[in-house]
Structure formats: C-alpha cells, structure tokens
C-alpha cells in the first residue's frame, strides 16, 4: 500500500477499477506521469466506492492519495482525482 502514502500517486492518471468479488480483491489501473502502466492490487476488500460526478470538471489525474483507518481498524486507501471525484477501498487489516 506504499503507493497511497506520501502522495506517491500524485499526477498519475486513473484508468480503470476492477473487482474480483470471490477473491475479495480490487485492482486499480493507472498510468504514471511518464505514461507507463501501473496496476495496484488490494486484497482483503470489504467495500469499494467510486464517484464520477465531476464536481470540479472533467479530469482523471490523481491530486492526492492517503490511507486512513476507521473505528473498526479497517484500512481505507483513498484516491482524490482532479475532477473532484474519489475512489475509496475498505480492507481488513
């Protein structure tokens, strides 16, 4: 999950979200600032959400990424896009 810490995904372009329900895994496909593909796989998924309302206008570049913890001590990796949209994945620790 090091990708989510310290804004490591800043300026990456978000391309696709994939889910393996039976395997409790989510894959995030991105493109780094040089155009190289990057796939991040997250296991132990309990929930995932993605908005696409574009409150700040069109865009698919990451402006920030972070990991938080909820009251049940689940990890919540989150990506904020320049469109104002958000991708959030909840995982068991």
URDATA-V584961 format. One record per helix or strand. SS is the DSSP state (H for helix, E for strand). FROM is the first residue (numbers start at 1). LEN is the number of residues. Records with the same first field share a line. If there is no record, write none. Layout:
SS=FROM-LEN ; FROM-LEN
This chain:
H=2-6
E=13-8 ; 25-7 ; 37-6 ; 45-6 ; 61-9 ; 75-7 ; 86-6
